[in-house]
Amino acid sequence: MCPQITKEHALKIKTKLKGKIVEGRSGHSRVIIKFRGKKIAHYGLRRGSKKNLGHDFIPEALHITPNQTKKLANCPLSEADWLIIMWEKGYLLENPAQ
């Protein structure tokens, strides 16, 4: 069975949310997402050449459902939509629409 969220999804989300890949001391890659200069979310990128490498931890890291995560990767959910969700859940102090 294929994982629901793959490395390909993880990289698409990184691009859409303007995330930056940061290499840790142990060589592990992390995606850092900022809003107005402040880190608001992060998740790890698993290593390996397999495209379908499981990244099913990303929905929790982004504070959204797995379905919303796939929509974020595949375009129906925009960066602005995700920021509104984060604000409504209390993860952002500033309204992103302003």
Secondary structure, DSSP 8 states (H G I E B T S, - for coil): ---SSBHHHHHHHHHHTT-EEEE-TTS-EEEEEEETTEEEEEEEE--SS-TT-B-TTHHHHHTS-HHHHHHHHTSSS-HHHHHHHHHHTTS-SS-TT-
